[in-house]
């Protein structure tokens, strides 16, 4: 029997005794491009951070490729939210992408020419090859987002967690990021991304996790991303739901 | 300047050794401080130095003599206790970081000053203790062995920073990402704070409790005006710290009625101001020139009827 790629089992997370995730189970057995959707405060980022072991869980267990996260870190990539770092930090674009290789390098070893070539290649993939020597603060928001994506690519992981990789990004950049994600997916990798724009979910993602503190539903987009499930996730905000279901219909017509 | 230097060396038999010691201290605290600032721990260094005064005095009260190693160890212990209280306040109460740092800093420093007065009033040792030099610093009258201790500790700090440059850079820039890669962020942070503590403590005898944090913060802040990359910024912070220590020591030997700490810090301030004005990356003049150049280019583009990136404006 093959091990599931990601197995989140009974995960509960609480801040100051207030639960932000309650008993969440998600199991992904095949490579997917998966979206985590839910209203503000639903615990989307928390789920990713708990899965990565960045915040303590009150209970539950996360296994990746059948093993505890600690022992398979080399196979896990991470794109944090763009606002989580200080972009005034004195490093250039290539320096940041090189950080993706630090997990492989281990203590004391510096990235060599091979690592730099690889980092440059990853920058090319996201269309920022000519920005390698720029200070990171000079980039636009969308470019900064792509630098983080390139850094994750440099990790050569098999499972990627991405916290709002599309936040503050224009339509052209969004398409470019998704081209990269689809390429990863085609190479047998799994991507799990927090995603806000419900209208684009059916177009880009083949798997959804609907979350509102508790897990509402998880599964393939066509069977799970239904108006009914969305209503359960978001409550009664119908305008939003209409837009989403229209997008769903448009997508099924196109197929 | 050179005449001053020669006079300084002639008059103090170990003058040059002191000069080397303080310069080296400036270099290592400049580099360590640059990382502390990037990790947003600059104020922690300040709290640590002020919190070290009671420990220093208690060590003296126990031994009843001026034993540098013991007193610095005492300083280190009470500095760490101060930091521990700050982090405990942050963790267990709703007191904000800046408030807890301010509280611990002033309470410990006040306690230290009280202990200092008690020592000075002791009949036998008080007048010879010379502990008030720990408040504002003193370079004259240092023992050669003190300088060797400082030099060795500075070198050790430098070696650690250079060896773990990659790890410190990663953790300072993006600690969550570092954690996701499996790096022990807490341990690396602890090591960085230990280096800050070491720099503070070995700097105490020369620069003093009140101003040592300036020696940590200013060289890195000044270096930032000259460079956009840690790679060049760190050696530069080291060099600026070195010259701050060097020039400050020479000047304080010239004005021996003034304490060394303020002179060293004023030297650092001068270097900082020059960097702020003339720094090629973020200095005021460089920024102004960039601004002027940009406006000229913009005017040129408008005159040619071009929009951004060569597109034709409508």
Interface residues (C-beta under 8 A of the other chain):
Chain A: X49 X52 X53 X54 X70 X73 X76 X78 X80 X84 X85 X86 X89 X90 X91 X92 X95 X96 X99 X102 X103 X105 X107 X108 X109 X110 X111 X135 X151 X155 X161
Chain B: X38 X163 X164 X165 X166 X167 X169 X170 X172 X173 X174 X176 X177 X178 X179 X180 X181 X182 X183 X224 X227 X228 X229 X230 X231 X233
